């Protein structure tokens, strides 16, 4: 590595350090998903521990991948480190959040089903546990009363 290349690496490192972890983690997650790579695949191809990969993808964690780890993943993805430190743009923006599942009409339907079906059928129909069904029933009745 010549001196000019070394200075370029140092410049990139300083830029990387100045970027918040959420931008880096969100971009890494998007690019790895776009490439169809699962955490185990990334770990296998890069030698990075799978726990580290999971921490990088988990937006709620405070972990920020170090510069070299990010470079290794960028190399695997065949993208520039600049793609990871730039704010999300264009088609790579996270998908829109789905609307709430429980509209007023859905809550009413759940309460009606809860009163007419057995708990096993409720759990199967809504893919929930019996405890969740009980909580929903209690909360939805209260929510529906508040709407009136």
Secondary structure by P-SEA (a helix, b strand, c coil): ccaaaaaaaaaaaaaaaaccaaaaaaaaaaaaaaacccaaaaaaaccccaaaaaaaacccccccccaaaaaaaaaaaccccccccccccccccccccccccccaaaaaaaaaaaacccaaaaaaaacccaaaaaaaaaaaaaaaaaac
